[in-house]
């Protein structure tokens, strides 16, 4: 028989420390902070995220909570010291059979340019490769999203190709790069990045 506490922790999902912030499972109520920053045009300009409404973000939070419980995706809230959501980082989907997952992330603009999301991505990758036994993590990024492309490059992702007219964003067909990193490449990136603090593996907290 499993330890009830262990089962509860597994069902809640991971808690990862990221500098002064932490990654935790989403919960009801997070939609308020999520709507606050997704309503800023610059946040979704170079993504395929549709213009949000309170109904759409509430549905998204509920979907992500259910998916984490079912262990089909792991989209975590990046939260500040007051436990208020300031972003999302995690995996849109996860294939245990093929040992790969799709990385996704977003961040409130007042926190841009400080390395918070780079550290969050590193923490999620470290957890995914060690705890989910992933071999590959890939990300789809709009070709105009230079900020996101640079972040992936810093984390060791390689650009594998361009998917032409892959997604519709605000009524227009847009091209997306597909970038990926393998488990052994991530281990090398972390080793070679030392002593760069933004790329140090962050242990679960």
N, C-alpha and C positions, 0 to 999 in steps of 0.2 A: 504493500500500500504506500502511495506517495505521501510525502510530507505536505499537509495542507498549505503551509506557508510557501513552500516551493512551487506548488501548483498555482497559488494566488500570484506569486511573482511572475511566473511564466505567462499567465493570462493577462497580466497588466502590461507586460512588455518591458523593454530595457529602460534603464535610467543611466544616462551617460553624462559625466561631467565635462564641460567644454569651457575651460577657463573660469570666468566669473558667471557663466551661464550653464544651462543643462538641457539635455534632450530627454523628453519624457513622452509617454503616450498622450495623444490628444484626449480631451474630455469635453462634455457638454459645457457650453459657455465660451469656449475658445473662439467661436464664430465671430464674436464681437471684435476682438483684436484682429482677427483674420480679415474681416471686412474693412477695418480701418485702413490697413496698408494696401490691400488689393484694390481699393477704390482710387488709389493714386495712379494716374495714367502711366507714369514712368516705370512702375513696378511690373506691369503686364505688357508694356509696349513691345518688347522683343520676345514674347512668349505666345503660346497658343491658349493661354488662360482666358476664358471669356469674361466680358464685363460682369462683375459680381453683383449679386443682390443678397439681402439677408437670407432669403430662402435658399439660394444656391449654395452659399457657404455653410449654412446649417446642415443641408443635405450632405455636403462634402465631408464635414466633420463626422457626422453620423456614419457615413460610408467608411471613412478611415478607421473609426473605432471598431466597427464590425469586422473589417478586413484584418485588423491586427488580432482580434480575438480568434479569427479563423486561420490566422497565420498565412494569409495570401498576399499581404503587403504590410509594410512597416513605415508609415509616414508619421514621423515624430514631431512634436512641438519643440522648437527651440525657445526656451523661456528664460527670463531674467531672474534676478535675485528675489523679486516679489512673485515669481512663478507666473508672470504674465507672458503670453505667447508673443514672440517678436518675429517668428519665422517658422518655416517647415523644412525638415531635412530627413530623408529616408529613402525607402525603396517603394516605387509605385507597384511593382509586382515582383514575385520571387518564384523561381522554378527549382524546387529541390531536386527534381529528376535530372536537370541539366546544369544545376549549380550556378545559375546566373540570376541577376536582378537588374532592374532599371533604377538608376539614381534620379532623384528629383529634389529640388530645393528652391526656396524663395525667402526673402528677408525684407523686413521693414526698412525703408530707405534711410532713416536716421541712424541706422547701424552699418550702412555701407562703408567700405574702405577701411575697416578696422581689423580685418582678418577673422571676424567671428564665424563667417560661413565656411571659410577654408578650414578652420579648426573643427567645425561641426561635421563637414564632409569627411575629414580624416577620422574622426571618432566613429562615424557611421560605417565607414569602410573597414576600419579595424574590427568593429563588432561583427560586421557581415562576413568578413573572411574567416574570423576565428569561431564565432558562435553559430552562424548559419552554414559554415563550410562552403562558402561561395568560391568559385574559381574565377568568375568574370563578373564585372559590374560595368554596365554601359549607360550612356546618357545621350539624349537627343537635345540638341541646342540649335536654336535659330541662327542662321549664318550671320545675322546682323547683331547678335548678342555678344559683343566683344568682351564685356565684363565676365560673363559666364564662361566663355571660351578660355579666357586667361585663368580663371579659377581652376578649371579642369586641368589645364596644362601644368599649373603649379602642383596639383595633386598627383601628377604622373600619368594622366590619361593620354592616350594616343588617338589622333584623328584617323578613323578608318575609312571614311568616305563621306559623300554628300548625298542626301536623299532629296531629289528634286521634287518641288511642289508636294511635300510630304504631308503638311497639315494646313488647314485653313485658319488664319488668324484675322479676326475682324473683317471677314469677307474676302480676304485675299489668300491665294495659294502661296505658301512660303516654303523656302528650302531650309533643310535642317542638316547639320553635321551629326554624324554618329561618332561618338568618342567612347573608348573603353579602356579598362585597366584589368590586368590579370593579377591573381593573388601573389605570384612571385615578383611581379613588377611593383606592386604596392610595397612589399617587404623591402625591395631594393630602394624605392623612393624614400621611405622613412629612414632607412639606414644612411643613405647618401645625404639626406637633408639635415642630419644632425650637425650643428646644434641649432637649426632654425626652429624656434619655438612654435611657429604656426603649423608646422608639419610633424610635430611630435605626436606619437600615438597617445590618445587620452584614454586611460583605463576606466572601466565602468565604476560608477560611484553609487 
